[in-house]
């Protein structure tokens, strides 16, 4: 496990620093995720609620990835993601929940959630999934760029 974390750290130092929005009403969990991602070369932005995200959308334009807690006061993580998607957010998304239902999984799939993590979240699994999703996202962007220049 330590070896895989070391490889993820090395890998992230050579790629673009991705801005990750972490939305969780639990301040301890939010801070823990923030420290974890910061140590591995990411740039976390911490938000205490979906309402805070909606009130501060202009500050979040450069967010490429969002990590959402499912159960929060006011709105669920999936409700927030649905609103962000309607407003043009096309970034990667991950969900964290203590209890996952078939209905939640179906909605998460419809909204483009890359993966649902069950609490308690294993740090290594979270980092690996994010790194893999970012790599896939970069390849797709390169492919799209290549396809568009091939038409010129």
Steps between C-alpha positions, in 0.01 A plus 500: 500500500778749583658428163178582312465827692858588411431429133189718509698781659771481237248481221311807619816712515539466123145586399280805516387593850132419504260707707270279704183630661424306820143548625428350840309640798730310739791741554731224627445284191525802269833609651634144493420462128652843435827408671514165321461653155734792574775255604463322167528802275139603458349840577195445724223754554287423806127571517271438799175460305325496167357843577854638543597358161197656333570838662867491389480351149721770350785390727472143375541545123838327493389191698561183300389247758239493775483270803153502655358366822155359431312601814524869586252751642296681237579279201672174422827479313313360200252789504793743501673317215178502299475878538867546410462277191199707387721809528778350289733320742665222297771397744561170671285413803529254790244428772547392862219337697447282803196331344463433127171396344426379147308822437798711614737299280274544198475877555878520553555321170261733318691802635838360400640405841832321439479296820306476826711451813352339810587652836751465647699589188841341449748775409700285258188394309379861478835627374533217248150554362554873466838449328347248257206728422731796442718291266192389306374861486838621367508228232148587387591870483815420299300278266239774449776754435668266253170431322428872466845580361480206256212677325706810424 
